[in-house]
């Protein structure tokens, strides 16, 4: 598995886990990222991140870190075991 693919999957796992734990919908996350963090995001973009199809940009990763009170390393899977 190449590095980019591994990072996309790490972001996917992070989003699924955090959104489930916080009972947050993609619509609500998109709203928070747009209104609170000033980063325009659509609900459909969040779905593509959850499926691991697209890697969010750095501004989106930073907004997620703020909303979920997590480090960017955690979101990007820096602490996960490499297979």
C-alpha positions as a printed Julia matrix, in Angstrom:
83×3 Matrix{Float64}:
   0.0    0.0    0.0
   1.46   3.36  -0.96
   1.78   6.25   1.44
  -0.98   8.44  -0.04
  -3.45   5.57   0.09
  -2.52   4.78   3.69
  -3.04   8.41   4.74
  -6.42   8.61   2.96
  -7.52   5.49   4.83
  -6.26   6.92   8.14
  -8.3   10.1    7.59
 -11.3    7.93   6.68
 -10.99   5.86   9.87
 -10.53   8.98  11.99
 -13.61  10.7   10.57
 -15.81   7.63  10.88
 -14.73   7.03  14.47
 -15.02  10.64  15.66
 -18.29  11.35  13.89
 -19.81   8.18  15.32
 -18.58   8.93  18.86
 -19.92  12.48  18.69
 -23.08  11.49  16.81
 -22.2   14.05  14.14
 -23.64  13.99  10.64
 -21.72  15.0    7.53
 -24.11  17.93   7.2
 -23.31  19.16  10.71
 -19.55  18.73  10.22
 -19.72  20.67   6.93
 -21.63  23.43   8.71
 -19.11  23.61  11.57
 -16.12  23.63   9.23
 -17.68  26.38   7.11
 -19.18  28.62   9.81
 -16.79  28.11  12.72
 -13.49  27.51  10.93
 -14.16  29.51   7.77
 -13.31  26.58   5.5
 -15.93  25.96   2.83
 -16.8   22.26   2.72
 -19.72  20.4    1.2
 -21.47  17.43   2.69
 -20.52  15.36  -0.37
 -16.83  16.19   0.14
 -17.03  14.78   3.65
 -18.55  11.58   2.28
 -15.62  11.19  -0.15
 -13.18  11.62   2.76
 -15.09   9.04   4.81
 -14.84   6.55   1.94
 -11.12   7.25   1.55
 -11.55   8.36  -2.05
 -10.12  11.86  -1.72
  -7.51  13.38   0.57
  -8.72  16.61   2.21
  -6.49  19.64   1.83
  -4.34  21.02   4.63
  -6.91  23.71   5.5
  -9.57  21.02   5.92
  -7.27  18.87   8.08
  -6.59  21.89  10.32
 -10.33  22.6   10.6
 -10.97  18.96  11.58
  -8.23  19.19  14.19
  -9.93  22.24  15.7
 -13.42  20.74  15.66
 -12.43  17.32  17.01
  -9.73  18.7   19.33
  -7.18  16.35  17.8
  -3.69  16.75  16.41
  -3.1   16.7   12.68
  -0.77  13.74  13.29
  -3.66  11.81  14.81
  -5.95  12.63  11.87
  -3.3   11.62   9.34
  -2.58   8.34  11.11
   0.95   9.11  12.27
   0.46   6.97  15.37
  -1.04   3.96  13.61
   0.94   0.79  13.04
   2.14   0.41   9.48
   1.22  -2.94   7.97
